[in-house]
Amino acid sequence: MNSEKSVFKGLKWLFSFFVGIMGIAAAGLVVIVIVFNIPAVAQELSVINVSELPFGAYTYEIVASPVFILTLMANILLYGLLFYFVRSFFKNLEMDQIFVNTNVLTAKKITVVLLLLSVVSCLPDVYASMQGLAVDGAALDLTYIVGASIVWALAKILEKANAIAEENELTI
């Protein structure tokens, strides 16, 4: 049991690290927006070979677009939330808090985040394709929907298990 707690603690710290990385990514995105909107910097960047940029000559317009930036920021924030909620699961497992309502609520929150990610994760590609660029993205990611369905089913199972555990505590 002690080795399991060590694994749970390690995973909790791993997902804490991922939450921190998402915070750094959000800050980096803000810096990129600021840098791309400074005229002197934009002139310096114009000497870069256009063929090396991800979207060619349209890279500056797409990256400077508020819609594109908002879709990227939404992705970063949703991934950060997902990592935070998964971290909460491992924290509860580490503390032997298994049959508690917090885990059910956390699983339901993860379901919502995964459903949102099924659409939001595709929005940057959809925006780029709306600008006339060829991208290999889809408008909906079914992997997140399947994951959300599984987590929702596990939340329902955990909800029933909590009710049974509570009933067992009251039984003499």
C-alpha positions in Angstrom: 0.0 0.0 0.0 2.9 2.3 0.7 4.3 1.9 -2.8 0.8 2.8 -4.2 0.8 6.0 -2.2 4.3 6.8 -3.6 2.9 6.3 -7.1 -0.1 8.5 -6.4 2.2 11.1 -4.9 4.5 11.0 -8.0 1.5 11.3 -10.4 0.1 14.2 -8.3 3.4 16.0 -8.7 3.6 15.1 -12.4 0.2 16.7 -13.0 1.2 19.7 -10.9 4.1 20.1 -13.2 1.8 19.9 -16.2 -0.4 22.6 -14.7 2.6 24.8 -14.3 3.7 24.2 -17.9 0.2 25.3 -19.0 0.6 28.5 -17.0 4.0 29.1 -18.7 2.4 28.4 -22.1 -0.3 31.0 -21.4 2.2 33.6 -20.3 4.3 32.8 -23.4 1.3 33.2 -25.6 0.7 36.6 -24.1 4.3 37.6 -24.7 4.1 36.4 -28.4 1.0 38.6 -28.8 2.7 41.6 -27.4 5.9 41.0 -29.5 4.0 40.5 -32.7 2.1 43.8 -32.2 5.2 45.9 -31.7 5.9 47.5 -35.1 9.7 47.5 -34.8 9.7 43.8 -33.9 7.4 43.0 -36.8 9.9 44.7 -39.2 12.7 42.6 -37.8 10.7 39.4 -38.2 9.9 40.3 -41.8 13.5 39.3 -42.8 12.8 35.6 -41.9 12.5 33.3 -44.8 8.7 32.9 -45.4 9.1 29.2 -46.5 10.3 28.3 -43.0 7.2 29.6 -41.2 4.3 27.2 -40.4 1.7 29.0 -42.5 4.1 30.6 -45.0 3.4 34.3 -45.7 0.2 34.2 -43.7 1.8 33.3 -40.4 2.0 36.9 -39.2 -1.7 37.6 -39.9 -2.9 34.4 -38.3 -0.7 34.6 -35.2 -1.6 38.3 -34.8 -5.3 37.5 -35.1 -7.3 37.9 -31.9 -9.6 34.9 -32.9 -6.6 32.6 -33.3 -5.0 33.8 -30.1 -8.3 33.2 -28.2 -8.6 29.7 -29.5 -5.1 28.9 -28.5 -5.6 30.4 -25.1 -8.8 28.5 -24.6 -6.9 25.3 -25.4 -4.2 26.1 -22.9 -6.7 26.9 -20.2 -8.8 23.8 -20.8 -5.7 21.5 -20.7 -4.6 23.3 -17.5 -8.0 22.6 -16.0 -7.9 19.0 -17.1 -4.4 18.5 -15.6 -5.6 20.2 -12.4 -8.6 17.9 -12.0 -6.6 14.8 -12.7 -4.1 16.0 -10.1 -7.0 16.3 -7.6 -7.9 12.6 -8.2 -4.3 11.5 -7.4 -4.3 13.8 -4.3 -7.4 12.1 -3.0 -6.1 8.7 -3.7 -2.9 9.5 -1.9 -4.9 10.6 1.1 -7.2 7.5 0.9 -10.2 9.6 0.1 -11.8 7.3 -2.4 -15.5 7.1 -1.7 -16.1 10.8 -1.3 -18.4 13.1 -3.3 -15.5 15.3 -4.3 -14.3 12.5 -6.6 -17.7 12.3 -8.3 -17.8 16.0 -8.9 -14.2 16.0 -10.2 -15.0 13.2 -12.6 -18.1 15.2 -13.9 -15.9 18.3 -14.3 -13.4 16.3 -16.3 -16.2 15.1 -18.5 -17.2 18.7 -19.2 -13.6 19.7 -19.9 -13.1 16.7 -22.3 -16.4 17.6 -24.1 -15.2 21.2 -24.5 -11.8 20.1 -25.7 -13.4 17.9 -28.4 -14.5 21.1 -30.1 -12.0 23.7 -28.9 -8.9 21.6 -29.7 -9.9 21.8 -33.4 -10.7 25.5 -33.5 -7.1 26.8 -34.4 -7.1 24.4 -37.5 -10.6 25.4 -38.4 -9.6 29.1 -38.2 -6.6 28.5 -40.4 -8.6 26.6 -43.0 -11.1 29.5 -43.0 -8.2 31.7 -44.0 -7.6 29.5 -47.0 -4.8 27.5 -45.6 -4.6 23.7 -46.0 -4.6 22.0 -42.7 -5.2 18.4 -41.7 -7.5 19.1 -38.8 -11.1 18.2 -38.2 -13.9 20.2 -36.7 -14.5 17.6 -33.9 -12.1 15.3 -32.1 -13.9 12.0 -31.3 -11.1 10.9 -28.9 -12.2 13.5 -26.4 -15.8 12.5 -26.7 -15.0 8.8 -26.1 -12.8 9.8 -23.1 -15.6 12.0 -21.7 -18.1 9.1 -22.0 -15.8 6.8 -20.2 -15.1 9.3 -17.4 -18.9 10.1 -17.1 -19.7 6.4 -16.8 -17.0 6.0 -14.1 -18.4 9.0 -12.3 -21.8 7.3 -12.2 -20.3 4.1 -11.0 -18.4 6.0 -8.3 -21.6 7.8 -7.3 -23.4 4.4 -6.8 -20.3 3.1 -4.9 -20.4 6.2 -2.6 -24.1 5.5 -1.9 -23.3 1.8 -1.1 -20.3 2.8 1.1 -22.5 5.3 3.0 -25.2 2.7 3.5 -22.7 0.2 4.8 -21.5 2.7 7.4 -25.0 3.2 8.7 -25.7 -0.6 8.9 -24.9 -2.2 12.2 
